[in-house]
Amino acid sequence: MDCEGAPRDLGRDQAEAVGPAVRAAASGSAFRGLGDRLGALDPASRRWLRDVRRHFPHQGEWIDGLARAAGVPDLALARAMRAALIADPDAIVLAARVADGVRVARTAAPEALVRRSRPEGRFESVDLGAAVLTSPWIGVNEGGLGVAVVAAVAADGACAASGALLARDCLERFDSVESALAWCLGRPAAPGTSIALADAAGGLVGVALESRGRRVLRGEGGVLVLARAGSDVASLQKAFASGALDADGFDAALTRALGDAGADRAARLDPSSRSLRPSRDAAPLRAGVAGD
């Protein structure tokens, strides 16, 4: 899927590429659809969409373009997006410093699709995410910034918009961990998301959006593990060797942590080469490389 141009153009391109999947995700009864158009139903989705437009205006316009081009009510699309954000309960992000920089991996999300985004006046990126979402699960931009996200049910807060949407903001705007971290710590978003940030200079940090505020995660021994509450993070952490790994060592650590099948399906990114591999067997895609 290729999306290019101004925000509404990005949405129209997405609808052209995956319109049937978007319509299926946003489908509902005739009564529900009428209620969506009147704004009378689902106050949670209405508040979510309001806060996306307020605090993530670029993605708000992208959503408007996607809804219009796909022929679905914007509230039906918002409801589908909210569901997609939490549809991957076993999601795990594993990141580590290796001999030549940083590697990041995320377990395969359900029905994830590869997208190349070329937003007007911002960084190009390649990423992996759900057909109905504007923001990815994992991606890297042409400036060498990589992001990966684990999202859970958002807790109540002043802002209803999911913190997972910060991944798109970071890919479009920044080329370093420091600048992306400042954005993630300062922007309004709902609690319940953890984000890994890595860059071509070897920077690696995580951010947990919690009910009481934002927590910066530095990892242990050069390893960062993000997962939903209830996952055995300690065991995953131990599965990675301490100290510097080479690329093969990172893949071996993934296999220890996720098993053969999980490691084969996991997406991997390398900020130094601006590349994303959707799975072990897939060819790497590079941001900023025409025709790749």
C-alpha positions as CSV (number, residue, x, y, z in Angstrom):
1,M,0.0,0.0,0.0
2,D,1.3,3.4,-1.0
3,C,0.0,6.6,0.6
4,E,1.2,10.0,-0.6
5,G,0.4,13.7,-0.3
6,A,-1.6,15.9,2.0
7,P,-3.5,14.2,4.9
8,R,-6.8,13.7,3.1
9,D,-4.9,12.4,0.1
10,L,-3.2,9.8,2.3
11,G,-6.6,8.7,3.5
12,R,-7.9,8.4,-0.1
13,D,-4.9,6.4,-1.1
14,Q,-5.5,4.0,1.8
15,A,-9.1,3.6,0.8
16,E,-8.2,2.8,-2.7
17,A,-5.7,0.2,-1.6
18,V,-7.7,-1.5,1.2
19,G,-11.3,-0.1,0.9
20,P,-13.1,-3.5,1.2
21,A,-11.2,-4.2,4.5
22,V,-12.0,-0.8,5.9
23,R,-15.7,-1.2,5.0
24,A,-15.9,-4.6,6.5
25,A,-14.3,-3.4,9.7
26,A,-16.7,-0.4,9.9
27,S,-19.8,-2.3,8.9
28,G,-22.8,-2.4,11.2
29,S,-26.6,-2.5,11.2
30,A,-28.6,0.1,9.2
31,F,-29.8,1.6,12.5
32,R,-26.3,1.8,13.8
33,G,-25.1,3.5,10.6
34,L,-27.9,6.1,10.8
35,G,-27.0,6.7,14.4
36,D,-23.4,7.3,13.4
37,R,-24.4,9.9,10.8
38,L,-26.6,11.7,13.4
39,G,-23.9,11.4,16.1
40,A,-26.4,9.9,18.4
41,L,-24.7,6.6,19.3
42,D,-21.4,5.5,20.8
43,P,-20.3,8.5,22.8
44,A,-16.9,6.8,23.5
45,S,-16.0,6.7,19.8
46,R,-17.3,10.2,19.3
47,R,-15.1,11.5,22.1
48,W,-12.1,9.5,20.7
49,L,-12.6,11.0,17.3
50,R,-13.0,14.5,18.8
51,D,-9.7,14.2,20.6
52,V,-7.9,12.7,17.6
53,R,-8.9,15.8,15.6
54,R,-7.9,18.1,18.4
55,H,-4.5,16.5,19.4
56,F,-3.6,14.6,16.2
57,P,-4.9,16.9,13.6
58,H,-2.9,15.5,10.7
59,Q,-4.3,12.0,11.4
60,G,-7.8,13.5,12.0
61,E,-7.7,14.8,8.4
62,W,-6.3,11.4,7.2
63,I,-9.3,9.7,8.9
64,D,-11.7,12.1,7.2
65,G,-10.2,11.3,3.8
66,L,-10.3,7.6,4.5
67,A,-13.9,7.6,5.7
68,R,-15.1,9.7,2.8
69,A,-13.2,7.7,0.1
70,A,-14.2,4.3,1.7
71,G,-17.9,5.4,2.0
72,V,-18.2,4.8,5.7
73,P,-19.4,7.1,8.5
74,D,-16.6,8.7,10.4
75,L,-17.9,7.4,13.7
76,A,-18.1,3.8,12.4
77,L,-14.5,4.2,11.2
78,A,-13.5,5.5,14.6
79,R,-15.2,2.5,16.3
80,A,-13.3,0.1,14.0
81,M,-10.0,1.9,14.7
82,R,-10.5,1.7,18.5
83,A,-11.2,-2.0,18.2
84,A,-8.2,-2.6,15.9
85,L,-5.9,-0.8,18.4
86,I,-6.5,-3.4,21.1
87,A,-7.0,-6.5,18.8
88,D,-3.5,-7.9,19.5
89,P,-3.4,-8.9,23.1
90,D,-0.3,-11.0,22.9
91,A,1.8,-8.2,21.3
92,I,5.5,-8.0,22.3
93,V,8.2,-5.6,21.3
94,L,11.8,-6.7,21.8
95,A,14.6,-4.3,21.2
96,A,18.4,-4.5,21.8
97,R,21.6,-2.7,21.1
98,V,23.7,-4.7,18.8
99,A,27.3,-4.4,17.6
100,D,26.4,-2.0,14.8
101,G,23.5,-0.1,16.3
102,V,20.0,-1.1,17.4
103,R,17.5,-3.8,16.3
104,V,13.8,-3.7,17.1
105,A,11.2,-6.5,16.6
106,R,7.5,-6.8,17.1
107,T,5.4,-9.9,17.0
108,A,3.1,-10.2,14.0
109,A,-0.2,-8.3,14.4
110,P,-3.4,-9.8,13.0
111,E,-3.8,-9.2,9.2
112,A,-1.0,-6.6,9.3
113,L,-0.2,-4.8,6.0
114,V,2.9,-3.1,4.7
115,R,2.6,0.6,3.9
116,R,4.9,3.2,2.4
117,S,3.8,6.7,3.5
118,R,5.0,9.9,1.8
119,P,3.3,12.7,3.7
120,E,3.7,16.1,2.1
121,G,6.5,18.0,3.7
122,R,7.4,15.3,6.2
123,F,9.5,12.2,6.5
124,E,8.7,9.2,4.3
125,S,8.4,5.9,6.2
126,V,7.7,2.2,5.7
127,D,5.6,0.5,8.3
128,L,3.4,-2.4,9.2
129,G,-0.1,-2.0,10.6
130,A,-3.8,-2.8,10.4
131,A,-5.7,-1.9,7.2
132,V,-8.1,0.4,9.1
133,L,-5.5,2.3,11.1
134,T,-3.5,5.5,10.2
135,S,-0.7,4.7,12.7
136,P,1.5,1.6,12.5
137,W,2.5,-1.1,14.9
138,I,6.1,-0.9,13.8
139,G,7.9,1.3,11.2
140,V,11.0,3.3,10.3
141,N,11.5,6.6,8.5
142,E,14.0,7.9,6.0
143,G,15.7,9.9,8.8
144,G,16.6,6.7,10.7
145,L,14.0,6.8,13.4
146,G,12.2,3.5,14.2
147,V,9.1,3.0,16.4
148,A,7.2,0.0,17.7
149,V,4.0,0.0,19.7
150,V,2.1,-2.2,22.2
151,A,-1.4,-0.9,22.8
152,A,-4.0,-1.9,25.4
153,V,-7.4,-0.8,26.4
154,A,-7.0,2.9,27.2
155,A,-7.7,4.0,30.7
156,D,-9.9,7.0,31.5
157,G,-8.0,10.2,31.1
158,A,-8.3,13.8,30.0
159,C,-7.6,12.7,26.4
160,A,-9.4,9.8,24.8
161,A,-7.2,9.5,21.7
162,S,-5.0,6.4,21.9
163,G,-1.3,6.9,22.6
164,A,-0.6,4.4,19.8
165,L,-1.2,7.3,17.4
166,L,2.0,8.9,18.6
167,A,3.9,6.4,16.4
168,R,2.7,8.1,13.3
169,D,3.5,11.5,14.6
170,C,7.1,10.4,15.5
171,L,7.7,8.8,12.1
172,E,6.5,11.9,10.2
173,R,8.3,14.5,12.3
174,F,11.6,13.2,13.8
175,D,14.9,11.5,13.1
176,S,16.2,11.0,16.6
177,V,15.2,9.4,19.8
178,E,15.7,12.6,21.8
179,S,13.2,14.7,19.8
180,A,10.7,11.9,19.5
181,L,10.9,11.2,23.2
182,A,10.2,14.8,24.0
183,W,7.1,14.7,21.8
184,C,5.8,11.5,23.4
185,L,6.3,12.9,26.9
186,G,4.5,16.1,26.1
187,R,1.6,15.4,23.8
188,P,-1.9,14.6,25.2
189,A,-2.9,11.0,24.7
190,A,-4.8,8.3,26.6
191,P,-2.9,5.9,29.0
192,G,-2.5,2.3,28.0
193,T,0.2,2.3,25.3
194,S,4.0,1.5,25.4
195,I,6.2,2.8,22.6
196,A,9.8,1.8,21.7
197,L,12.0,4.5,20.0
198,A,15.3,3.7,18.3
199,D,17.5,5.6,15.9
200,A,20.4,5.3,13.5
201,A,22.8,6.7,16.0
202,G,22.1,3.8,18.4
203,G,19.6,5.5,20.6
204,L,17.0,3.2,22.3
205,V,14.3,4.1,24.8
206,G,10.8,3.2,25.7
207,V,7.8,5.3,26.9
208,A,4.9,3.9,29.0
209,L,1.8,6.0,29.0
210,E,0.3,5.3,32.4
211,S,-2.7,6.6,34.4
212,R,-0.4,8.6,36.6
213,G,1.8,10.0,33.8
214,R,4.5,9.0,31.4
215,R,7.4,6.7,32.4
216,V,10.7,6.5,30.5
217,L,12.0,3.0,30.0
218,R,15.7,2.5,29.5
219,G,15.8,-1.3,29.5
220,E,18.3,-3.5,31.2
221,G,21.7,-4.6,29.7
222,G,20.9,-2.9,26.4
223,V,17.6,-4.8,26.1
224,L,14.1,-3.3,26.1
225,V,10.9,-5.5,26.3
226,L,7.4,-4.1,26.0
227,A,4.3,-6.1,26.5
228,R,0.8,-5.9,27.9
229,A,0.2,-6.2,31.6
230,G,0.3,-9.9,32.7
231,S,3.0,-10.9,30.2
232,D,6.2,-12.5,31.6
233,V,8.5,-9.7,30.8
234,A,11.2,-11.0,33.1
235,S,11.5,-14.3,31.1
236,L,11.5,-12.4,27.8
237,Q,14.3,-10.2,29.2
238,K,16.4,-13.2,30.2
239,A,16.0,-14.8,26.7
240,F,18.2,-12.1,25.3
241,A,22.0,-12.3,25.9
242,S,23.5,-9.4,27.8
243,G,26.0,-7.2,26.2
244,A,26.5,-6.3,22.5
245,L,24.9,-8.7,20.0
246,D,25.5,-9.0,16.3
247,A,22.5,-9.2,13.9
248,D,22.6,-13.0,14.0
249,G,22.6,-13.0,17.7
250,F,19.6,-10.8,17.8
251,D,17.7,-13.3,15.6
252,A,18.8,-16.1,17.8
253,A,17.6,-14.2,20.9
254,L,14.2,-13.7,19.2
255,T,13.9,-17.4,18.6
256,R,14.6,-18.1,22.3
257,A,12.0,-15.6,23.4
258,L,9.3,-16.2,20.8
259,G,9.9,-19.7,19.5
260,D,10.6,-20.6,15.9
261,A,7.2,-19.8,14.6
262,G,6.9,-16.5,16.5
263,A,10.4,-15.4,15.5
264,D,9.7,-16.2,11.8
265,R,6.6,-14.0,11.8
266,A,8.0,-11.1,13.8
267,A,8.7,-7.9,12.0
268,R,12.2,-6.4,12.4
269,L,13.5,-2.9,11.8
270,D,17.1,-1.6,11.5
271,P,17.2,2.2,12.0
272,S,20.8,2.4,10.6
273,S,19.7,1.0,7.2
274,R,16.3,2.6,7.4
275,S,14.9,-0.9,6.7
276,L,11.9,-2.9,7.8
277,R,11.5,-6.7,7.3
278,P,7.8,-7.7,7.7
279,S,8.9,-11.3,8.5
280,R,12.2,-13.3,8.6
281,D,11.8,-14.5,5.0
282,A,10.6,-11.2,3.6
283,A,13.0,-8.9,1.7
284,P,13.7,-5.7,3.7
285,L,11.9,-2.5,2.7
286,R,13.8,0.8,3.0
287,A,12.3,4.2,3.6
288,G,13.4,6.8,1.1
289,V,14.5,4.3,-1.5
290,A,12.4,4.7,-4.7
291,G,11.0,1.4,-6.1
292,D,12.1,-0.7,-3.1
